[in-house]
Amino acid sequence: MRCQKLRRKRYGSYYRRGINPNQVSIDDQPAIVDARQRLGDQEGDTVIGKGHRSALVTLVGS
């Protein structure tokens, strides 16, 4: 018979998945991006469906 150890929950840990260490807030973007005058600036957003069964990614570029 196999003996398997029970996994213990580590209290005090935090959720690490999906965190980008180089993330820049949208409030910190340059003023020229808000003017939408130059090409190449893009904005993106993710919409998660009910029950996390589907996802929609939107990208808007100028």
CHARMM internal coordinates of N, CA and C (Angstrom, degrees):
IC EDIT
DIST 1 N 1 CA 1.4371
DIST 1 CA 1 C 1.5416
ANGL 1 N 1 CA 1 C 109.05
DIST 1 C 2 N 1.3079
ANGL 1 CA 1 C 2 N 116.13
DIHE 1 N 1 CA 1 C 2 N 138.67
DIST 2 N 2 CA 1.4586
ANGL 1 C 2 N 2 CA 120.63
DIHE 1 CA 1 C 2 N 2 CA -179.76
DIST 2 CA 2 C 1.5136
ANGL 2 N 2 CA 2 C 111.27
DIHE 1 C 2 N 2 CA 2 C -80.83
DIST 2 C 3 N 1.2964
ANGL 2 CA 2 C 3 N 114.76
DIHE 2 N 2 CA 2 C 3 N 145.52
DIST 3 N 3 CA 1.4582
ANGL 2 C 3 N 3 CA 121.05
DIHE 2 CA 2 C 3 N 3 CA 177.07
DIST 3 CA 3 C 1.5269
ANGL 3 N 3 CA 3 C 107.88
DIHE 2 C 3 N 3 CA 3 C -113.87
DIST 3 C 4 N 1.3162
ANGL 3 CA 3 C 4 N 116.66
DIHE 3 N 3 CA 3 C 4 N 113.74
DIST 4 N 4 CA 1.4576
ANGL 3 C 4 N 4 CA 120.07
DIHE 3 CA 3 C 4 N 4 CA -179.66
DIST 4 CA 4 C 1.5197
ANGL 4 N 4 CA 4 C 109.59
DIHE 3 C 4 N 4 CA 4 C -112.04
DIST 4 C 5 N 1.3090
ANGL 4 CA 4 C 5 N 115.34
DIHE 4 N 4 CA 4 C 5 N 136.96
DIST 5 N 5 CA 1.4530
ANGL 4 C 5 N 5 CA 119.92
DIHE 4 CA 4 C 5 N 5 CA 178.22
DIST 5 CA 5 C 1.5224
ANGL 5 N 5 CA 5 C 109.92
DIHE 4 C 5 N 5 CA 5 C -75.59
DIST 5 C 6 N 1.3018
ANGL 5 CA 5 C 6 N 115.56
DIHE 5 N 5 CA 5 C 6 N 143.38
DIST 6 N 6 CA 1.4512
ANGL 5 C 6 N 6 CA 119.91
DIHE 5 CA 5 C 6 N 6 CA 174.38
DIST 6 CA 6 C 1.5214
ANGL 6 N 6 CA 6 C 108.67
DIHE 5 C 6 N 6 CA 6 C -77.95
DIST 6 C 7 N 1.3014
ANGL 6 CA 6 C 7 N 116.71
DIHE 6 N 6 CA 6 C 7 N 138.44
DIST 7 N 7 CA 1.4600
ANGL 6 C 7 N 7 CA 120.67
DIHE 6 CA 6 C 7 N 7 CA 178.79
DIST 7 CA 7 C 1.5166
ANGL 7 N 7 CA 7 C 108.94
DIHE 6 C 7 N 7 CA 7 C -84.18
DIST 7 C 8 N 1.3084
ANGL 7 CA 7 C 8 N 114.37
DIHE 7 N 7 CA 7 C 8 N 129.84
DIST 8 N 8 CA 1.4539
ANGL 7 C 8 N 8 CA 120.33
DIHE 7 CA 7 C 8 N 8 CA -179.59
DIST 8 CA 8 C 1.5165
ANGL 8 N 8 CA 8 C 110.06
DIHE 7 C 8 N 8 CA 8 C -95.15
DIST 8 C 9 N 1.3212
ANGL 8 CA 8 C 9 N 115.78
DIHE 8 N 8 CA 8 C 9 N 139.34
DIST 9 N 9 CA 1.4617
ANGL 8 C 9 N 9 CA 120.36
DIHE 8 CA 8 C 9 N 9 CA 177.26
DIST 9 CA 9 C 1.5206
ANGL 9 N 9 CA 9 C 108.99
DIHE 8 C 9 N 9 CA 9 C -73.75
DIST 9 C 10 N 1.3097
ANGL 9 CA 9 C 10 N 116.66
DIHE 9 N 9 CA 9 C 10 N 132.51
DIST 10 N 10 CA 1.4525
ANGL 9 C 10 N 10 CA 121.54
DIHE 9 CA 9 C 10 N 10 CA 178.89
DIST 10 CA 10 C 1.5205
ANGL 10 N 10 CA 10 C 108.97
DIHE 9 C 10 N 10 CA 10 C -91.39
DIST 10 C 11 N 1.2918
ANGL 10 CA 10 C 11 N 115.46
DIHE 10 N 10 CA 10 C 11 N 104.35
DIST 11 N 11 CA 1.4642
ANGL 10 C 11 N 11 CA 120.29
DIHE 10 CA 10 C 11 N 11 CA 179.59
DIST 11 CA 11 C 1.5253
ANGL 11 N 11 CA 11 C 109.87
DIHE 10 C 11 N 11 CA 11 C -74.44
DIST 11 C 12 N 1.2918
ANGL 11 CA 11 C 12 N 116.40
DIHE 11 N 11 CA 11 C 12 N 145.48
DIST 12 N 12 CA 1.4483
ANGL 11 C 12 N 12 CA 120.80
DIHE 11 CA 11 C 12 N 12 CA -179.92
DIST 12 CA 12 C 1.5129
ANGL 12 N 12 CA 12 C 113.02
DIHE 11 C 12 N 12 CA 12 C 91.58
DIST 12 C 13 N 1.3243
ANGL 12 CA 12 C 13 N 118.04
DIHE 12 N 12 CA 12 C 13 N -6.91
DIST 13 N 13 CA 1.4596
ANGL 12 C 13 N 13 CA 119.62
DIHE 12 CA 12 C 13 N 13 CA 177.77
DIST 13 CA 13 C 1.5250
ANGL 13 N 13 CA 13 C 108.74
DIHE 12 C 13 N 13 CA 13 C -82.70
DIST 13 C 14 N 1.2966
ANGL 13 CA 13 C 14 N 115.71
DIHE 13 N 13 CA 13 C 14 N 162.72
DIST 14 N 14 CA 1.4509
ANGL 13 C 14 N 14 CA 120.12
DIHE 13 CA 13 C 14 N 14 CA -179.06
DIST 14 CA 14 C 1.5291
ANGL 14 N 14 CA 14 C 109.64
DIHE 13 C 14 N 14 CA 14 C -127.49
DIST 14 C 15 N 1.3092
ANGL 14 CA 14 C 15 N 114.71
DIHE 14 N 14 CA 14 C 15 N 164.80
DIST 15 N 15 CA 1.4556
ANGL 14 C 15 N 15 CA 122.06
DIHE 14 CA 14 C 15 N 15 CA -176.29
DIST 15 CA 15 C 1.5169
ANGL 15 N 15 CA 15 C 109.67
DIHE 14 C 15 N 15 CA 15 C -75.28
DIST 15 C 16 N 1.3373
ANGL 15 CA 15 C 16 N 117.88
DIHE 15 N 15 CA 15 C 16 N 120.22
DIST 16 N 16 CA 1.4640
ANGL 15 C 16 N 16 CA 122.02
DIHE 15 CA 15 C 16 N 16 CA -175.15
DIST 16 CA 16 C 1.5291
ANGL 16 N 16 CA 16 C 113.29
DIHE 15 C 16 N 16 CA 16 C -103.67
DIST 16 C 17 N 1.2848
ANGL 16 CA 16 C 17 N 118.52
DIHE 16 N 16 CA 16 C 17 N -15.16
DIST 17 N 17 CA 1.4531
ANGL 16 C 17 N 17 CA 121.03
DIHE 16 CA 16 C 17 N 17 CA -174.55
DIST 17 CA 17 C 1.5309
ANGL 17 N 17 CA 17 C 110.62
DIHE 16 C 17 N 17 CA 17 C -72.50
DIST 17 C 18 N 1.3105
ANGL 17 CA 17 C 18 N 116.28
DIHE 17 N 17 CA 17 C 18 N 134.30
DIST 18 N 18 CA 1.4522
ANGL 17 C 18 N 18 CA 120.95
DIHE 17 CA 17 C 18 N 18 CA 175.35
DIST 18 CA 18 C 1.5162
ANGL 18 N 18 CA 18 C 114.70
DIHE 17 C 18 N 18 CA 18 C 83.73
DIST 18 C 19 N 1.3113
ANGL 18 CA 18 C 19 N 118.76
DIHE 18 N 18 CA 18 C 19 N 10.72
DIST 19 N 19 CA 1.4562
ANGL 18 C 19 N 19 CA 120.96
DIHE 18 CA 18 C 19 N 19 CA 179.16
DIST 19 CA 19 C 1.5269
ANGL 19 N 19 CA 19 C 109.04
DIHE 18 C 19 N 19 CA 19 C -97.63
DIST 19 C 20 N 1.3075
ANGL 19 CA 19 C 20 N 116.54
DIHE 19 N 19 CA 19 C 20 N 124.09
DIST 20 N 20 CA 1.4554
ANGL 19 C 20 N 20 CA 122.18
DIHE 19 CA 19 C 20 N 20 CA -179.97
DIST 20 CA 20 C 1.5311
ANGL 20 N 20 CA 20 C 108.60
DIHE 19 C 20 N 20 CA 20 C -98.44
DIST 20 C 21 N 1.3377
ANGL 20 CA 20 C 21 N 118.46
DIHE 20 N 20 CA 20 C 21 N 117.30
DIST 21 N 21 CA 1.4648
ANGL 20 C 21 N 21 CA 119.18
DIHE 20 CA 20 C 21 N 21 CA -177.75
DIST 21 CA 21 C 1.5290
ANGL 21 N 21 CA 21 C 113.67
DIHE 20 C 21 N 21 CA 21 C -67.99
DIST 21 C 22 N 1.3359
ANGL 21 CA 21 C 22 N 118.75
DIHE 21 N 21 CA 21 C 22 N -21.60
DIST 22 N 22 CA 1.4691
ANGL 21 C 22 N 22 CA 122.61
DIHE 21 CA 21 C 22 N 22 CA -179.65
DIST 22 CA 22 C 1.5237
ANGL 22 N 22 CA 22 C 112.41
DIHE 21 C 22 N 22 CA 22 C -98.05
DIST 22 C 23 N 1.3047
ANGL 22 CA 22 C 23 N 116.70
DIHE 22 N 22 CA 22 C 23 N 20.64
DIST 23 N 23 CA 1.4506
ANGL 22 C 23 N 23 CA 122.10
DIHE 22 CA 22 C 23 N 23 CA -175.17
DIST 23 CA 23 C 1.5247
ANGL 23 N 23 CA 23 C 111.20
DIHE 22 C 23 N 23 CA 23 C -67.36
DIST 23 C 24 N 1.3185
ANGL 23 CA 23 C 24 N 117.01
DIHE 23 N 23 CA 23 C 24 N 136.63
DIST 24 N 24 CA 1.4637
ANGL 23 C 24 N 24 CA 123.17
DIHE 23 CA 23 C 24 N 24 CA 177.86
DIST 24 CA 24 C 1.5227
ANGL 24 N 24 CA 24 C 107.90
DIHE 23 C 24 N 24 CA 24 C -117.50
DIST 24 C 25 N 1.3063
ANGL 24 CA 24 C 25 N 116.75
DIHE 24 N 24 CA 24 C 25 N 130.95
DIST 25 N 25 CA 1.4554
ANGL 24 C 25 N 25 CA 121.34
DIHE 24 CA 24 C 25 N 25 CA -179.97
DIST 25 CA 25 C 1.5235
ANGL 25 N 25 CA 25 C 110.39
DIHE 24 C 25 N 25 CA 25 C -67.64
DIST 25 C 26 N 1.3115
ANGL 25 CA 25 C 26 N 116.58
DIHE 25 N 25 CA 25 C 26 N 148.74
DIST 26 N 26 CA 1.4593
ANGL 25 C 26 N 26 CA 120.83
DIHE 25 CA 25 C 26 N 26 CA 178.95
DIST 26 CA 26 C 1.5351
ANGL 26 N 26 CA 26 C 110.46
DIHE 25 C 26 N 26 CA 26 C -67.37
DIST 26 C 27 N 1.3212
ANGL 26 CA 26 C 27 N 117.64
DIHE 26 N 26 CA 26 C 27 N -22.86
DIST 27 N 27 CA 1.4614
ANGL 26 C 27 N 27 CA 121.00
DIHE 26 CA 26 C 27 N 27 CA 177.61
DIST 27 CA 27 C 1.5255
ANGL 27 N 27 CA 27 C 112.03
DIHE 26 C 27 N 27 CA 27 C -72.47
DIST 27 C 28 N 1.3393
ANGL 27 CA 27 C 28 N 117.36
DIHE 27 N 27 CA 27 C 28 N -19.73
DIST 28 N 28 CA 1.4630
ANGL 27 C 28 N 28 CA 121.78
DIHE 27 CA 27 C 28 N 28 CA -178.12
DIST 28 CA 28 C 1.5244
ANGL 28 N 28 CA 28 C 113.73
DIHE 27 C 28 N 28 CA 28 C -95.91
DIST 28 C 29 N 1.3301
ANGL 28 CA 28 C 29 N 117.58
DIHE 28 N 28 CA 28 C 29 N 7.67
DIST 29 N 29 CA 1.4676
ANGL 28 C 29 N 29 CA 119.70
DIHE 28 CA 28 C 29 N 29 CA -178.41
DIST 29 CA 29 C 1.5294
ANGL 29 N 29 CA 29 C 110.66
DIHE 28 C 29 N 29 CA 29 C -74.87
DIST 29 C 30 N 1.3179
ANGL 29 CA 29 C 30 N 117.39
DIHE 29 N 29 CA 29 C 30 N 153.05
DIST 30 N 30 CA 1.4670
ANGL 29 C 30 N 30 CA 120.84
DIHE 29 CA 29 C 30 N 30 CA -179.59
DIST 30 CA 30 C 1.5352
ANGL 30 N 30 CA 30 C 112.11
DIHE 29 C 30 N 30 CA 30 C -63.86
DIST 30 C 31 N 1.3095
ANGL 30 CA 30 C 31 N 116.41
DIHE 30 N 30 CA 30 C 31 N 156.61
DIST 31 N 31 CA 1.4691
ANGL 30 C 31 N 31 CA 121.83
DIHE 30 CA 30 C 31 N 31 CA -178.08
DIST 31 CA 31 C 1.5293
ANGL 31 N 31 CA 31 C 111.49
DIHE 30 C 31 N 31 CA 31 C -65.97
DIST 31 C 32 N 1.3313
ANGL 31 CA 31 C 32 N 118.12
DIHE 31 N 31 CA 31 C 32 N -28.57
DIST 32 N 32 CA 1.4644
ANGL 31 C 32 N 32 CA 120.79
DIHE 31 CA 31 C 32 N 32 CA -179.54
DIST 32 CA 32 C 1.5293
ANGL 32 N 32 CA 32 C 111.97
DIHE 31 C 32 N 32 CA 32 C -65.94
DIST 32 C 33 N 1.3207
ANGL 32 CA 32 C 33 N 116.08
DIHE 32 N 32 CA 32 C 33 N -26.19
DIST 33 N 33 CA 1.4654
ANGL 32 C 33 N 33 CA 119.46
DIHE 32 CA 32 C 33 N 33 CA 177.48
DIST 33 CA 33 C 1.5227
ANGL 33 N 33 CA 33 C 109.95
DIHE 32 C 33 N 33 CA 33 C -68.63
DIST 33 C 34 N 1.3298
ANGL 33 CA 33 C 34 N 117.23
DIHE 33 N 33 CA 33 C 34 N -39.94
DIST 34 N 34 CA 1.4624
ANGL 33 C 34 N 34 CA 120.93
DIHE 33 CA 33 C 34 N 34 CA 178.12
DIST 34 CA 34 C 1.5247
ANGL 34 N 34 CA 34 C 112.12
DIHE 33 C 34 N 34 CA 34 C -65.83
DIST 34 C 35 N 1.3339
ANGL 34 CA 34 C 35 N 117.37
DIHE 34 N 34 CA 34 C 35 N -28.54
DIST 35 N 35 CA 1.4631
ANGL 34 C 35 N 35 CA 120.90
DIHE 34 CA 34 C 35 N 35 CA -179.63
DIST 35 CA 35 C 1.5232
ANGL 35 N 35 CA 35 C 111.80
DIHE 34 C 35 N 35 CA 35 C -71.98
DIST 35 C 36 N 1.3276
ANGL 35 CA 35 C 36 N 117.75
DIHE 35 N 35 CA 35 C 36 N -23.88
DIST 36 N 36 CA 1.4760
ANGL 35 C 36 N 36 CA 124.08
DIHE 35 CA 35 C 36 N 36 CA 178.83
DIST 36 CA 36 C 1.5268
ANGL 36 N 36 CA 36 C 111.99
DIHE 35 C 36 N 36 CA 36 C 56.50
DIST 36 C 37 N 1.3271
ANGL 36 CA 36 C 37 N 116.72
DIHE 36 N 36 CA 36 C 37 N 42.35
DIST 37 N 37 CA 1.4558
ANGL 36 C 37 N 37 CA 122.16
DIHE 36 CA 36 C 37 N 37 CA -179.48
DIST 37 CA 37 C 1.5208
ANGL 37 N 37 CA 37 C 113.30
DIHE 36 C 37 N 37 CA 37 C -98.62
DIST 37 C 38 N 1.3152
ANGL 37 CA 37 C 38 N 118.70
DIHE 37 N 37 CA 37 C 38 N -24.46
DIST 38 N 38 CA 1.4612
ANGL 37 C 38 N 38 CA 120.29
DIHE 37 CA 37 C 38 N 38 CA -176.32
DIST 38 CA 38 C 1.5259
ANGL 38 N 38 CA 38 C 110.79
DIHE 37 C 38 N 38 CA 38 C -106.71
DIST 38 C 39 N 1.3184
ANGL 38 CA 38 C 39 N 115.27
DIHE 38 N 38 CA 38 C 39 N 156.50
DIST 39 N 39 CA 1.4577
ANGL 38 C 39 N 39 CA 121.01
DIHE 38 CA 38 C 39 N 39 CA -179.85
DIST 39 CA 39 C 1.5273
ANGL 39 N 39 CA 39 C 110.16
DIHE 38 C 39 N 39 CA 39 C -85.19
DIST 39 C 40 N 1.3235
ANGL 39 CA 39 C 40 N 115.65
DIHE 39 N 39 CA 39 C 40 N 151.56
DIST 40 N 40 CA 1.4548
ANGL 39 C 40 N 40 CA 120.68
DIHE 39 CA 39 C 40 N 40 CA 173.85
DIST 40 CA 40 C 1.5129
ANGL 40 N 40 CA 40 C 115.50
DIHE 39 C 40 N 40 CA 40 C 102.93
DIST 40 C 41 N 1.3230
ANGL 40 CA 40 C 41 N 118.86
DIHE 40 N 40 CA 40 C 41 N -12.89
DIST 41 N 41 CA 1.4638
ANGL 40 C 41 N 41 CA 120.40
DIHE 40 CA 40 C 41 N 41 CA 177.50
DIST 41 CA 41 C 1.5223
ANGL 41 N 41 CA 41 C 108.71
DIHE 40 C 41 N 41 CA 41 C -82.22
DIST 41 C 42 N 1.3204
ANGL 41 CA 41 C 42 N 115.77
DIHE 41 N 41 CA 41 C 42 N 131.57
DIST 42 N 42 CA 1.4600
ANGL 41 C 42 N 42 CA 120.51
DIHE 41 CA 41 C 42 N 42 CA -177.81
DIST 42 CA 42 C 1.5150
ANGL 42 N 42 CA 42 C 110.43
DIHE 41 C 42 N 42 CA 42 C -129.37
DIST 42 C 43 N 1.3313
ANGL 42 CA 42 C 43 N 115.08
DIHE 42 N 42 CA 42 C 43 N 150.64
DIST 43 N 43 CA 1.4564
ANGL 42 C 43 N 43 CA 122.14
DIHE 42 CA 42 C 43 N 43 CA 173.65
DIST 43 CA 43 C 1.5193
ANGL 43 N 43 CA 43 C 107.41
DIHE 42 C 43 N 43 CA 43 C -125.22
DIST 43 C 44 N 1.3101
ANGL 43 CA 43 C 44 N 116.52
DIHE 43 N 43 CA 43 C 44 N 142.69
DIST 44 N 44 CA 1.4486
ANGL 43 C 44 N 44 CA 120.57
DIHE 43 CA 43 C 44 N 44 CA -179.77
DIST 44 CA 44 C 1.5111
ANGL 44 N 44 CA 44 C 111.30
DIHE 43 C 44 N 44 CA 44 C -135.81
DIST 44 C 45 N 1.3324
ANGL 44 CA 44 C 45 N 115.49
DIHE 44 N 44 CA 44 C 45 N 155.35
DIST 45 N 45 CA 1.4600
ANGL 44 C 45 N 45 CA 120.89
DIHE 44 CA 44 C 45 N 45 CA 178.76
DIST 45 CA 45 C 1.5241
ANGL 45 N 45 CA 45 C 108.04
DIHE 44 C 45 N 45 CA 45 C -150.41
DIST 45 C 46 N 1.3166
ANGL 45 CA 45 C 46 N 115.73
DIHE 45 N 45 CA 45 C 46 N 153.78
DIST 46 N 46 CA 1.4582
ANGL 45 C 46 N 46 CA 121.85
DIHE 45 CA 45 C 46 N 46 CA 178.65
DIST 46 CA 46 C 1.5154
ANGL 46 N 46 CA 46 C 108.93
DIHE 45 C 46 N 46 CA 46 C -120.68
DIST 46 C 47 N 1.3242
ANGL 46 CA 46 C 47 N 116.65
DIHE 46 N 46 CA 46 C 47 N 132.32
DIST 47 N 47 CA 1.4577
ANGL 46 C 47 N 47 CA 122.33
DIHE 46 CA 46 C 47 N 47 CA 177.35
DIST 47 CA 47 C 1.5221
ANGL 47 N 47 CA 47 C 106.85
DIHE 46 C 47 N 47 CA 47 C -116.36
DIST 47 C 48 N 1.3234
ANGL 47 CA 47 C 48 N 116.88
DIHE 47 N 47 CA 47 C 48 N 121.19
DIST 48 N 48 CA 1.4620
ANGL 47 C 48 N 48 CA 122.32
DIHE 47 CA 47 C 48 N 48 CA -179.39
DIST 48 CA 48 C 1.5133
ANGL 48 N 48 CA 48 C 108.41
DIHE 47 C 48 N 48 CA 48 C -97.42
DIST 48 C 49 N 1.3316
ANGL 48 CA 48 C 49 N 116.70
DIHE 48 N 48 CA 48 C 49 N 133.54
DIST 49 N 49 CA 1.4529
ANGL 48 C 49 N 49 CA 122.00
DIHE 48 CA 48 C 49 N 49 CA -178.05
DIST 49 CA 49 C 1.5169
ANGL 49 N 49 CA 49 C 113.23
DIHE 48 C 49 N 49 CA 49 C -78.71
DIST 49 C 50 N 1.3163
ANGL 49 CA 49 C 50 N 115.41
DIHE 49 N 49 CA 49 C 50 N 175.98
DIST 50 N 50 CA 1.4525
ANGL 49 C 50 N 50 CA 122.49
DIHE 49 CA 49 C 50 N 50 CA -178.50
DIST 50 CA 50 C 1.5240
ANGL 50 N 50 CA 50 C 110.62
DIHE 49 C 50 N 50 CA 50 C -61.80
DIST 50 C 51 N 1.2981
ANGL 50 CA 50 C 51 N 116.32
DIHE 50 N 50 CA 50 C 51 N 131.00
DIST 51 N 51 CA 1.4572
ANGL 50 C 51 N 51 CA 121.17
DIHE 50 CA 50 C 51 N 51 CA 178.77
DIST 51 CA 51 C 1.5200
ANGL 51 N 51 CA 51 C 113.40
DIHE 50 C 51 N 51 CA 51 C 71.34
DIST 51 C 52 N 1.3136
ANGL 51 CA 51 C 52 N 117.88
DIHE 51 N 51 CA 51 C 52 N 15.13
DIST 52 N 52 CA 1.4726
ANGL 51 C 52 N 52 CA 123.33
DIHE 51 CA 51 C 52 N 52 CA -178.64
DIST 52 CA 52 C 1.5290
ANGL 52 N 52 CA 52 C 111.65
DIHE 51 C 52 N 52 CA 52 C 56.22
DIST 52 C 53 N 1.3272
ANGL 52 CA 52 C 53 N 117.06
DIHE 52 N 52 CA 52 C 53 N 34.52
DIST 53 N 53 CA 1.4626
ANGL 52 C 53 N 53 CA 120.73
DIHE 52 CA 52 C 53 N 53 CA -179.41
DIST 53 CA 53 C 1.5173
ANGL 53 N 53 CA 53 C 112.99
DIHE 52 C 53 N 53 CA 53 C -91.92
DIST 53 C 54 N 1.3166
ANGL 53 CA 53 C 54 N 116.84
DIHE 53 N 53 CA 53 C 54 N -20.10
DIST 54 N 54 CA 1.4576
ANGL 53 C 54 N 54 CA 119.44
DIHE 53 CA 53 C 54 N 54 CA -179.35
DIST 54 CA 54 C 1.5216
ANGL 54 N 54 CA 54 C 109.59
DIHE 53 C 54 N 54 CA 54 C -145.72
DIST 54 C 55 N 1.3286
ANGL 54 CA 54 C 55 N 115.21
DIHE 54 N 54 CA 54 C 55 N 161.27
DIST 55 N 55 CA 1.4587
ANGL 54 C 55 N 55 CA 120.12
DIHE 54 CA 54 C 55 N 55 CA -179.79
DIST 55 CA 55 C 1.5190
ANGL 55 N 55 CA 55 C 108.77
DIHE 54 C 55 N 55 CA 55 C -143.27
DIST 55 C 56 N 1.3146
ANGL 55 CA 55 C 56 N 115.18
DIHE 55 N 55 CA 55 C 56 N 149.62
DIST 56 N 56 CA 1.4451
ANGL 55 C 56 N 56 CA 122.30
DIHE 55 CA 55 C 56 N 56 CA 178.84
DIST 56 CA 56 C 1.5269
ANGL 56 N 56 CA 56 C 107.88
DIHE 55 C 56 N 56 CA 56 C -131.18
DIST 56 C 57 N 1.3080
ANGL 56 CA 56 C 57 N 117.08
DIHE 56 N 56 CA 56 C 57 N 128.18
DIST 57 N 57 CA 1.4598
ANGL 56 C 57 N 57 CA 122.44
DIHE 56 CA 56 C 57 N 57 CA 178.82
DIST 57 CA 57 C 1.5246
ANGL 57 N 57 CA 57 C 107.77
DIHE 56 C 57 N 57 CA 57 C -110.55
DIST 57 C 58 N 1.3339
ANGL 57 CA 57 C 58 N 116.56
DIHE 57 N 57 CA 57 C 58 N 125.98
DIST 58 N 58 CA 1.4562
ANGL 57 C 58 N 58 CA 121.00
DIHE 57 CA 57 C 58 N 58 CA 178.16
DIST 58 CA 58 C 1.5120
ANGL 58 N 58 CA 58 C 109.17
DIHE 57 C 58 N 58 CA 58 C -112.37
DIST 58 C 59 N 1.3203
ANGL 58 CA 58 C 59 N 116.43
DIHE 58 N 58 CA 58 C 59 N 135.15
DIST 59 N 59 CA 1.4585
ANGL 58 C 59 N 59 CA 123.20
DIHE 58 CA 58 C 59 N 59 CA 176.30
DIST 59 CA 59 C 1.5186
ANGL 59 N 59 CA 59 C 108.85
DIHE 58 C 59 N 59 CA 59 C -127.05
DIST 59 C 60 N 1.3103
ANGL 59 CA 59 C 60 N 116.30
DIHE 59 N 59 CA 59 C 60 N 130.57
DIST 60 N 60 CA 1.4565
ANGL 59 C 60 N 60 CA 122.27
DIHE 59 CA 59 C 60 N 60 CA 178.30
DIST 60 CA 60 C 1.5112
ANGL 60 N 60 CA 60 C 107.61
DIHE 59 C 60 N 60 CA 60 C -124.17
DIST 60 C 61 N 1.3099
ANGL 60 CA 60 C 61 N 116.55
DIHE 60 N 60 CA 60 C 61 N 122.66
DIST 61 N 61 CA 1.4522
ANGL 60 C 61 N 61 CA 120.38
DIHE 60 CA 60 C 61 N 61 CA -179.28
DIST 61 CA 61 C 1.5148
ANGL 61 N 61 CA 61 C 111.33
DIHE 60 C 61 N 61 CA 61 C -125.11
DIST 61 C 62 N 1.2900
ANGL 61 CA 61 C 62 N 114.43
DIHE 61 N 61 CA 61 C 62 N 156.21
DIST 62 N 62 CA 1.4721
ANGL 61 C 62 N 62 CA 118.13
DIHE 61 CA 61 C 62 N 62 CA 177.55
DIST 62 CA 62 C 1.5001
ANGL 62 N 62 CA 62 C 109.92
DIHE 61 C 62 N 62 CA 62 C -112.57
END
COOR INIT
IC SEED 1 N 1 CA 1 C
IC BUILD
